[in-house]
């Protein structure tokens, strides 16, 4: 693995801080700039991007992009949103500060640092970026922590998120659940139970504290009646789904060798509506 000491400087060394340093700013054709293939950020909010497009149409690109010169190509290091928005705004050129980049490793390192310091990465992207550094370039957790200016425990906790099912990681990317929810789910050992609790978080709009309390209850009862405790969460989820479909009270009675589903109704009209729902005549 290569020496990583230069990265202790962080992004601050890449961004002009004074008027004297802005003499290094030049203009490049947008088409001559390539997005960083090592960019750990995958999601760009469309609404905020549209707002930036309107701002650039009105005032132009105020803060220069940071690009790296690598093998006679200009690679984006900082400012991909501005680069995208400038193109959508119809600009042909953008202001940039050019830095020399040694290799692919440094492209990835600088891209991660840039996004972390600007808080651009969602928790899943951040964890995946750490993993990328470790798998591609042999970093240890301590070395990743030193590069990005975090504690080793923070890096370790971030990496643990990658053990969650894909469905949950996608929800984390979208912001449907928070990192606090995801960390709480790591307190469960069974994948099926993790998914059951995850779906309950979405359906019930549980807070992180409520999620933690639910998981504590599940874990507390797991040594006595794990199947019953886990199943009750699963059955309640089914009842909620059926109630949302039929718009009435539904009770699922689950037993060892089967069970029954009771759909409540109060009037003949309500019964007719339920029958039509069952026939698919909604």
C-alpha positions in Angstrom: 0.0 0.0 0.0 1.3 3.5 -0.8 2.2 6.2 1.7 -0.9 8.0 2.7 0.6 10.8 4.8 -0.1 13.6 2.2 -3.8 13.1 2.8 -3.6 14.4 6.3 -4.0 17.9 4.9 -7.6 17.2 3.9 -9.6 19.2 1.4 -8.5 22.6 2.8 -5.2 22.4 0.9 -7.1 22.1 -2.4 -9.5 25.0 -2.1 -8.3 28.6 -2.6 -8.6 30.6 0.7 -7.5 34.1 -0.3 -7.7 36.5 -3.2 -4.0 35.9 -3.9 -4.7 32.2 -4.5 -7.6 32.9 -6.9 -5.0 33.8 -9.5 -4.7 30.0 -10.1 -8.3 29.9 -11.2 -8.8 29.3 -14.9 -11.8 28.4 -17.2 -12.3 25.0 -18.8 -14.9 23.8 -21.3 -17.5 21.7 -19.4 -17.0 19.0 -22.0 -13.3 18.8 -21.2 -14.1 17.8 -17.5 -14.8 14.2 -16.6 -16.7 13.1 -13.5 -14.5 11.2 -11.1 -15.0 7.4 -11.6 -14.0 7.0 -8.0 -16.7 9.4 -6.8 -18.4 7.7 -3.8 -21.4 9.9 -4.0 -24.1 8.2 -6.1 -27.2 10.2 -5.4 -27.9 13.8 -6.3 -31.2 15.4 -5.1 -33.0 16.5 -8.2 -34.9 19.4 -6.5 -31.8 20.9 -5.0 -30.0 20.5 -8.3 -32.7 22.4 -10.1 -32.4 25.2 -7.5 -28.7 25.3 -8.2 -29.4 25.5 -12.0 -31.5 28.6 -11.4 -28.9 30.2 -9.2 -26.2 29.6 -11.8 -28.4 31.0 -14.6 -28.7 34.1 -12.5 -25.2 34.6 -11.0 -23.0 32.1 -12.7 -20.6 29.6 -10.9 -19.2 31.6 -8.0 -17.0 29.0 -6.4 -14.4 27.3 -8.7 -14.6 23.6 -9.2 -11.5 21.6 -8.1 -10.2 19.4 -10.9 -7.3 17.0 -11.0 -5.0 16.7 -14.0 -4.4 13.0 -14.5 -3.0 11.4 -17.6 -3.7 14.6 -19.6 -7.4 14.5 -18.5 -9.2 16.8 -16.1 -11.0 14.8 -13.4 -13.5 16.4 -11.0 -12.5 16.3 -7.4 -14.9 18.8 -5.8 -18.0 20.4 -7.3 -19.8 17.7 -9.3 -23.2 19.3 -8.5 -22.0 22.7 -9.8 -20.6 20.9 -12.9 -23.9 19.2 -13.6 -25.9 22.3 -12.9 -23.7 24.4 -15.1 -24.3 22.1 -18.0 -28.0 22.1 -17.4 -27.9 25.9 -17.2 -26.4 26.0 -20.7 -22.9 27.2 -19.7 -20.0 26.2 -21.9 -17.2 27.0 -19.5 -16.7 26.9 -15.7 -14.1 28.3 -13.4 -11.7 25.7 -12.0 -8.6 25.2 -9.9 -6.3 22.5 -11.3 -4.3 20.1 -9.1 -2.0 17.4 -10.2 -3.1 13.9 -9.1 -0.6 11.0 -8.9 -2.8 8.0 -9.3 -6.2 6.3 -9.0 -5.7 5.9 -5.3 -5.4 9.6 -4.7 -8.5 10.2 -6.9 -10.5 8.0 -4.6 -9.0 9.4 -1.4 -9.6 13.1 -2.3 -13.1 12.4 -3.5 -14.0 10.7 -0.2 -12.4 13.6 1.8 -14.2 16.2 -0.3 -17.6 14.6 0.2 -17.1 13.9 3.9 -16.0 17.4 4.7 -19.0 18.8 2.8 -21.3 16.2 4.3 -22.5 15.1 0.9 -22.5 11.3 1.4 -25.5 9.4 2.8 -24.5 6.7 5.4 -24.6 3.9 2.9 -22.4 5.7 0.4 -19.9 6.6 3.2 -19.7 3.0 4.4 -19.2 1.8 0.9 -16.5 4.4 0.3 -14.6 3.2 3.4 -14.9 -0.4 2.2 -13.6 0.6 -1.2 -10.5 2.1 0.3 -9.9 -1.1 2.4 -10.5 -3.6 -0.4 -8.8 -1.7 -3.3 -5.8 -0.3 -1.5 -5.4 -2.5 1.6 -6.3 0.2 4.2 -6.9 -0.8 7.8 -9.7 0.8 9.7 -7.1 2.9 11.6 -5.6 4.1 8.3 -9.1 5.0 6.9 -9.8 6.9 10.1 -6.5 8.8 9.8 -7.2 9.8 6.2 -10.8 11.0 6.7 -10.3 12.6 10.1 -12.6 10.3 12.0 -12.1 7.9 15.0 -11.5 4.3 14.3 -14.7 3.4 16.1 -16.7 5.8 13.9 -15.3 4.0 10.8 -16.0 0.6 12.3 -19.6 1.6 13.1 -20.1 2.9 9.6 -18.8 -0.3 8.0 -21.2 -2.4 10.1 -24.1 -0.9 8.2 -23.1 -2.9 5.2 -24.2 -6.1 7.0 -27.9 -4.9 6.7 -30.1 -6.3 4.0 -30.1 -4.5 0.6 -33.7 -3.4 1.1 -32.7 -1.5 4.2 -29.6 0.0 2.7 -31.7 1.4 -0.3 -34.1 2.9 2.2 -31.2 4.5 4.0 -29.9 6.0 0.8 -33.4 7.5 0.1 -33.6 8.9 3.6 -36.7 6.8 4.4 -35.0 5.7 7.6 -32.2 7.4 9.5 -28.7 6.2 10.4 -30.0 5.9 13.9 -32.7 3.5 12.8 -30.2 1.4 10.8 -27.8 1.2 13.8 -30.6 0.1 16.0 -31.5 -2.7 13.6 -28.0 -4.0 13.9 -28.9 -5.0 17.4 -31.0 -7.9 16.0 -29.3 -11.1 14.8 -32.0 -12.7 12.7 -32.4 -11.3 9.1 -36.1 -12.1 9.0 -36.7 -10.2 12.3 -34.6 -7.3 11.1 -36.8 -6.9 8.0 -39.9 -7.2 10.0 -38.9 -4.4 12.4 -37.6 -2.3 9.4 -41.1 -2.6 7.8 -42.7 -1.6 11.0 -40.5 1.5 11.2 -41.8 2.5 7.8 -45.5 1.6 8.5 -45.7 3.1 12.0 -43.2 5.9 11.3 -41.3 4.9 14.5 -38.7 7.2 15.9 -35.2 5.9 16.7 -36.1 5.7 20.4 -39.2 3.7 19.7 -37.3 1.4 17.4 -34.6 0.9 20.1 -37.3 0.1 22.7 -39.0 -2.4 20.4 -35.7 -4.1 19.7 -34.9 -4.3 23.4 -38.3 -6.0 24.0 -37.6 -8.5 21.2 -34.2 -9.3 22.5 -35.4 -9.5 26.1 -38.0 -12.1 25.2 -35.8 -14.0 22.7 -34.4 -16.4 25.3 -37.8 -17.4 26.5 -40.1 -17.4 23.5 -38.2 -16.2 20.4 -40.6 -17.6 17.9 -43.7 -16.2 19.6 -42.2 -12.7 20.0 -40.8 -12.6 16.5 -44.1 -13.9 15.0 -46.2 -11.4 16.8 -44.4 -8.6 15.1 -44.8 -10.3 11.7 -48.5 -11.0 12.3 -49.2 -7.4 13.3 -47.5 -6.2 10.1 -49.9 -8.5 8.1 -52.9 -7.2 10.0 -51.9 -3.7 9.2 -51.5 -4.5 5.6 -54.9 -6.2 5.4 -56.5 -3.4 7.3 -55.1 -0.8 4.9 -56.5 -2.9 2.0 -60.0 -3.6 3.4 -60.3 -0.3 5.3 -61.6 -2.2 8.4 -60.4 -4.1 11.4 -58.7 -7.4 10.6 -57.5 -9.9 13.1 -55.0 -12.7 12.2 -55.1 -15.6 14.7 -52.0 -17.7 14.1 -51.5 -21.2 15.6 -48.9 -23.9 15.3 -50.8 -25.8 12.6 -52.6 -23.0 10.9 -54.9 -20.1 11.8 -57.8 -17.9 10.8 -58.2 -14.3 9.4 -61.2 -12.4 10.7 -62.4 -9.3 8.7 -64.8 -7.2 10.7 -67.8 -5.3 9.2 -70.7 -3.3 10.7 -73.2 -3.0 7.9 -74.4 -4.9 4.8 -72.9 -2.2 2.6 -69.6 -2.7 4.3 -69.8 -6.5 3.8 -70.6 -6.0 0.1 -67.6 -3.7 -0.3 -65.3 -6.3 1.4 -66.7 -9.0 -0.9 -66.0 -6.8 -3.9 -62.5 -6.2 -2.6 -61.9 -9.9 -2.3 -63.1 -10.4 -5.9 -60.7 -7.6 -7.0 -63.6 -5.3 -8.0 -62.3 -2.3 -6.1 
